[in-house]
Amino acid sequence: MKKIFLIIVCASTFVVAKAQVSYGVKGGLNLANIVGDDAEGAKAKVGYHAGLFAGIPVADKFSIQPELVYSAQGAKYEEDGEDDINFNSNYLNIPVLAKYTTASGFYGETGPQLGFLLSAKAKQNDEKVDVKEFYKSTDFSWAFGIGYKTSSNLGIDLRYNLGLSSIDEEGDAKAKNGVFQLGLFYVLGSKQQ
């Protein structure tokens, strides 16, 4: 899967050479969780994401959209009679999405995402413990999204990042990231390559 992701990234760089490239900024809320057979009791927690993107047209109504996105993820566990334990994991995600846009501005998108773990901490009350050593340094997922861009280049999108790889460093636990993202974006401009 990682090889396919790299092939897509390389192929998109060749397309850029003759394309009208648009670029912009994005940000919004995450509703993140850890899902899977070994993630029993995990509850969703609110986080955020912020990043940059480029739109590379490849055909009429079709484009490739690579992104660079900081994403605050994780989950929380509620313990009887005790304070919640929050697991906070921060990733630098690189999705590369195939995007179909209608004439009205609505679009659908899907594609692979490679995430690099920046930090992972467990927090209960005011106590924080670094747990990064228990997480894999990379995370592979598949993104599915819909959105709408106005004629003034402002837009809104909804995306789900479905975790495909276990986040457990040992690989024994069936636990993956699952993240809903609701965000706003703005297309800053474009330049002819």
C-alpha positions in Angstrom: 0.0 0.0 0.0 2.8 2.4 0.8 4.4 1.7 -2.6 1.1 2.6 -4.3 0.9 5.8 -2.3 4.5 6.7 -3.4 3.7 5.9 -7.1 0.6 8.2 -6.9 2.7 11.0 -5.4 5.4 10.6 -8.1 2.8 10.5 -10.9 1.2 13.7 -9.7 4.5 15.6 -9.9 4.7 14.8 -13.6 1.2 16.1 -14.2 2.1 19.4 -12.4 4.5 20.3 -15.2 1.7 21.3 -17.6 -1.2 22.0 -15.3 -3.0 25.0 -13.9 -2.2 24.5 -10.2 -4.4 26.0 -7.5 -3.4 26.1 -3.8 -4.9 27.0 -0.5 -5.3 26.7 3.2 -7.7 24.6 5.3 -8.6 23.9 8.9 -11.4 22.6 11.1 -12.5 20.2 13.7 -11.7 16.5 14.2 -13.9 13.9 15.9 -11.2 11.3 16.4 -11.3 7.8 17.9 -9.3 4.6 18.2 -11.3 1.8 16.6 -10.9 -2.0 16.4 -11.4 -5.2 18.4 -8.8 -4.2 20.9 -10.0 -0.6 21.3 -13.0 -1.5 23.5 -14.2 1.4 25.7 -12.5 4.1 23.5 -14.7 7.2 23.1 -14.4 9.9 20.4 -12.6 13.1 21.4 -12.6 16.5 19.7 -9.4 17.8 18.1 -8.5 20.0 15.1 -6.6 20.0 11.9 -4.9 22.7 9.8 -2.9 22.6 6.6 -2.1 23.4 3.0 -3.3 21.8 -0.2 -2.8 22.0 -4.0 -5.3 21.2 -6.7 -3.8 19.7 -9.9 -6.2 19.2 -12.8 -5.8 16.0 -14.8 -9.0 16.0 -16.9 -12.3 17.8 -17.2 -13.8 17.8 -13.7 -11.1 15.5 -12.3 -8.1 16.6 -10.3 -5.5 15.3 -7.8 -5.3 17.1 -4.5 -2.1 16.5 -2.4 -2.2 18.0 1.1 0.0 18.6 4.1 -2.1 18.6 7.3 -1.4 18.7 11.0 -4.0 16.6 12.8 -4.7 16.3 16.6 -6.2 12.9 17.1 -6.6 10.2 19.8 -9.4 8.9 22.0 -10.6 9.1 25.6 -11.4 6.4 28.1 -14.0 6.8 30.9 -13.1 4.9 34.1 -15.7 4.2 36.8 -15.2 6.5 39.7 -12.1 8.1 38.2 -11.3 10.9 35.8 -11.2 10.3 32.1 -7.9 9.2 30.5 -7.2 11.2 27.3 -4.8 9.8 24.6 -3.6 12.6 22.5 -1.7 11.8 19.3 -0.5 14.4 16.8 0.2 13.5 13.2 1.5 15.2 10.1 -0.7 13.7 7.4 -0.1 13.6 3.7 -3.3 12.6 1.8 -3.2 12.4 -2.0 -6.8 12.5 -3.2 -8.6 11.9 -6.5 -11.3 14.6 -6.8 -14.4 14.9 -9.0 -16.0 18.3 -9.0 -19.4 19.2 -10.6 -20.2 22.4 -12.4 -22.2 23.5 -9.3 -19.2 23.4 -7.0 -20.0 20.1 -5.1 -17.3 17.5 -5.2 -16.4 14.0 -4.0 -12.9 12.8 -3.1 -11.0 9.7 -2.1 -7.5 8.5 -1.8 -4.6 7.2 0.4 -3.1 9.1 3.4 0.2 8.6 5.0 0.6 10.0 8.5 3.8 10.6 10.5 3.4 10.5 14.3 4.7 13.7 15.9 3.8 13.0 19.5 1.6 10.8 21.7 0.7 11.5 25.3 -1.7 10.0 27.9 -3.3 12.5 30.3 -5.3 12.0 33.4 -6.0 15.0 35.6 -2.9 17.1 35.4 -0.6 14.2 34.8 0.9 13.7 31.4 2.9 10.6 30.3 4.7 10.3 27.0 3.5 7.1 25.2 5.0 7.6 21.8 7.2 4.5 22.1 4.0 2.4 22.1 2.7 3.8 18.8 3.9 3.1 15.3 5.8 6.1 13.7 3.6 5.9 10.6 -0.1 5.5 10.0 -1.7 4.5 6.7 -5.4 5.3 6.1 -7.9 5.9 3.3 -9.8 9.1 3.0 -13.4 9.6 1.8 -14.9 13.1 1.5 -17.4 15.4 0.1 -17.5 19.2 -0.1 -18.6 22.4 -1.7 -16.6 25.4 -3.1 -18.3 28.7 -3.7 -17.5 31.0 -6.6 -15.6 33.2 -4.1 -13.1 30.3 -3.5 -14.4 29.6 0.1 -15.5 26.1 0.8 -16.6 23.5 3.3 -15.7 19.8 3.5 -16.5 16.7 5.4 -14.1 13.8 5.4 -13.6 10.4 7.1 -10.1 8.9 7.4 -10.4 5.2 7.8 -7.4 3.7 9.5 -5.9 0.7 7.6 -2.8 0.0 9.7 -2.6 -0.8 13.4 -1.2 2.0 15.5 0.3 -0.4 18.0 4.1 -0.5 17.8 4.2 -4.2 18.5 1.5 -4.9 15.9 -0.4 -7.3 18.3 -3.3 -5.0 19.1 -6.2 -4.5 16.6 -6.5 -0.7 17.1 -6.6 1.9 14.3 -7.3 5.6 13.9 -10.7 6.7 12.8 -11.2 10.4 12.2 -14.1 12.5 11.0 -13.0 16.0 9.8 -15.3 19.0 9.3 -13.4 22.0 7.9 -13.3 25.2 6.0 -10.9 25.9 3.2 -9.9 28.9 1.0 -8.3 28.7 -2.4 -5.7 31.4 -2.4 -4.9 31.4 -6.1 -3.3 29.5 -8.9 -0.3 29.7 -11.1 0.5 28.4 -14.5 3.4 26.0 -14.6 
